[in-house]
Amino acid sequence: MKQYNRILVGYVIGFVFLIGVSTYLLNEYSIHQPQKAYLVEVNRILNSFIQNKEFSEIELSTYKHVKDVNYLSLSAASAKTTDFTEDMELFFSGNSISKEYEYMIKPFYVENELKGYLRFIYDTGEDVYKSKMLFFIICIETVIFLTALTILLYLKRNLLRPFHEISQMPYELAKGHLPESVKESKSRYFGKFVWGLNLLKDSLEEHKMKELQMEKDKKLMILSISHDIKTPLSTIKLYAKALYEDLYDSEEKKHNTARLIDEKADQIEKFVSQIIKTSSTELFDFEVRVGEFYLKSLIDAVQRVYEEKLGLLKIEFIIQPYKNKLLSGDIEKLIDVMDNILQNAIKYGDGKKITFSFEEEDNCQLIRITNTGTPIPPTDFVHIYESFWRGSNAHGKQGNGLGLYICKQLLRKMDGEIFAEAEANNMSFIIVLKKC
């Protein structure tokens, strides 16, 4: 921001310097009018004298440039008196004329006979022209200056200042700090961005609170279940010791003790199942916000992300024609679902082609995502939606076996479904969504 302020100050100083240079050059080098209007007036007056065959007084107020006309007759010029000689020198030298005016001497002929000399005193109008030109140049430069300054100030107010205010927020969020929400702006450039940052901050804060609560609940659950397990475990140890030391004198008592050990083991197994179930519930957040959206919005969102990515991987990406139906579901979670499927298609396909095709069935919209390559073996089909399960084709490839499990859970929350189909050289996943 300080550097930008220096640019603004430098711009203002540069403009002042430009005005000074323009004024200097305009005064240093004479700017002549393209048309010398005073010559027209001089010739007009001279012609009137020639037509009248004599010098006579004229109405100078009708002329803009000619200020005075002096006449020196040839007979007077031939006189040799000292006084007249001085007057003649002044006539031709122009020393008696004000410095703001110019002069011009023309011979005066009548019927090809020289009668004398006419001295025209005139104003060229160059000072006025120069002043107008200077004013015009300054006006143009001022307009350019104000326009550029307005743009610079606009950029500072609407782009740089808002960006400067939020520039530290991503770093704070990355460190786990949750600063106060940034004041939302109506700016068309940063309004949505600021809103998104605040939404991210609120989401992180919510997850942090959930994590703390989950940690607390987990500790309470472990304490509770540990206490509950302690009783049947003590009983099992007691019965096992009795059997080991052969304290029972009949087979019936031994069988009864074995049955009790089995019952207590079942209790412990239930507690373990409860721990696994609770941990699984805490691990995945399947909260969805079902709403209405158009199919095109979903496809466009996926296309924006994957069209360039698949192009870089040299994978042909085909989206077949479809009708823009109004659907029911959580569009953000559906983008996650398609992301999982496409990542699998890239990872396990042959890298040649991925196709989106569309069908309608009853009151449902079907989205078929097909990739070329070796399909999943039939023996793996029953397990592909299980958590932490990885197929036989997953060796040497990164993953945790949760993608399709998450997809199925999310779609079921939206009253949707996902199916898999295998062909000779293709693998397809069909997403089923409800139409509104």
Secondary structure as GFF3:
##gff-version 3
##sequence-region A 1 436
A	DSSP	alpha_helix	2	28	.	.	.	ID=ss1
A	DSSP	alpha_helix	37	52	.	.	.	ID=ss2
A	DSSP	three_ten_helix	60	62	.	.	.	ID=ss3
A	DSSP	beta_strand	66	73	.	.	.	ID=ss4
A	DSSP	alpha_helix	74	77	.	.	.	ID=ss5
A	DSSP	alpha_helix	82	93	.	.	.	ID=ss6
A	DSSP	beta_strand	102	110	.	.	.	ID=ss7
A	DSSP	beta_strand	113	122	.	.	.	ID=ss8
A	DSSP	alpha_helix	126	155	.	.	.	ID=ss9
A	DSSP	pi_helix	156	160	.	.	.	ID=ss10
A	DSSP	alpha_helix	161	166	.	.	.	ID=ss11
A	DSSP	alpha_helix	169	174	.	.	.	ID=ss12
A	DSSP	alpha_helix	191	244	.	.	.	ID=ss13
A	DSSP	alpha_helix	251	283	.	.	.	ID=ss14
A	DSSP	beta_strand	291	294	.	.	.	ID=ss15
A	DSSP	alpha_helix	295	312	.	.	.	ID=ss16
A	DSSP	beta_strand	316	319	.	.	.	ID=ss17
A	DSSP	beta_strand	326	329	.	.	.	ID=ss18
A	DSSP	alpha_helix	331	348	.	.	.	ID=ss19
A	DSSP	beta_strand	353	361	.	.	.	ID=ss20
A	DSSP	beta_strand	364	372	.	.	.	ID=ss21
A	DSSP	three_ten_helix	378	383	.	.	.	ID=ss22
A	DSSP	three_ten_helix	392	394	.	.	.	ID=ss23
A	DSSP	alpha_helix	403	413	.	.	.	ID=ss24
A	DSSP	beta_strand	417	422	.	.	.	ID=ss25
A	DSSP	beta_strand	426	435	.	.	.	ID=ss26
###
